[in-house]
Amino acid sequence: MREFMKLFITAKAGAKEERVEKVDDTHFRVWVKDPPEKGKANDAITRALAEHMGVAKSQVALISGKKSKRKIIEVVK
């Protein structure tokens, strides 16, 4: 059975280092080096979250917030 998890992300693009910080069970802060242009930062955020959660990048999808610092991401486990 597939488990869907909705995560609320505060994104920081153009950071000096990449990291993921868990605030609580559903809220995270994600710093990525990529700039917020042409979807580069969004790709880096989904990649960083997939690595942090231990799932494939294809199991992480941006649901809302494509052009915002606040994003909603769905993870399928």
Phi, psi and omega in degrees: 000135181276141178247127179256132180235128178259126181245142178252120190245138166252117186261142175232097181273155179074026180281164179285331179220156179264133176199160179236129180239124179275123178272311172209197186299329184239357182244132181225154168247133182231125176254131177227152181283332185296147179283155180278059179221141178056031176076006182297315181293320179299318177297318180294323179294314179295324178295315181295319179293320178300316179296316180298320183275348180075035178234168177287152179301330180291346179268003181242125183227136176281119183265319185210150175096031182306322182245024183237159174284337179260122185232154172243125183236140178252133179244131178255123179248000000 
